[in-house]
């Protein structure tokens, strides 16, 4: 009887300890979630005041079927979440977003009550009505101008559509009609591209642009291009030689220690 009583007391004590641990863990998780929400909300508020704008052009809903539009909205949600979690988020603009239009209805349907609490700017106005034209760069795979560096003083525009649903050159034609500068990513310069279009999803573009803004490194940013789209990276020697040739024209080449140039170049491309 004593042994049974002692065993029962131990069992009850263990159950009580487990219950307390569970409550503490639950409280910790709630506090963690709350602090994370506060931190991301603060970053979002900072981005809306001081962050570099990034425009999603929503003026393509008439070009897509309902299923394709839903796919585009899924990519937009992923892009917004990725930006919200970044250490230095963009100030997102959803321009040409028609109230009660197909895009607007699908966004409200997905976000529900959170739609009105998002830290971004949604407007029916066009980007050319909000920003000076000389500060805008429309990113399109059809542009003949290759993007070389990320410009922190410019405002990039990304067309919100599914590439399979669009006729090639649609976004480029729109940018030309608005007399906007255009650029495309330097995919051919850094990647051995397989056959097919060089179009990326909206969330892939978001990750690439965030990485470029934070690091300035194309090697890091283009890691977000799906591996199935290309067969490999270009040879190191080719880009190293280009890098050396550029340095030879600068004054810093003569001031560099002998042998240090090759070491720096290979570290850059082999990491």
Secondary structure, 3 states (H helix, E strand, C coil): CHHHHHHHHHHHHHHHHHHHHHHHHHHHHHHHHHHHHHHHHHHHHHHHHHCCEEEEECCCHHHCCHHHHHHHHHHHHHHHHHHHHCCCCCEEEEECCCCCCHHHHHHHHHHHHHHHHCCCEECCCCHHHHCCHHHEEEECCCCCCECCCCCCCCEEEEECCCHHHCCCCHHHHHHHHCCCEEEECCHHHHEEECCCCCCCCHHHHHHHHHHHHHHCCHHHHHHHCCHHHEEEECCHHHHHHHHHHHHHCCCHHHHCCCCHHHHHHHHHHHC
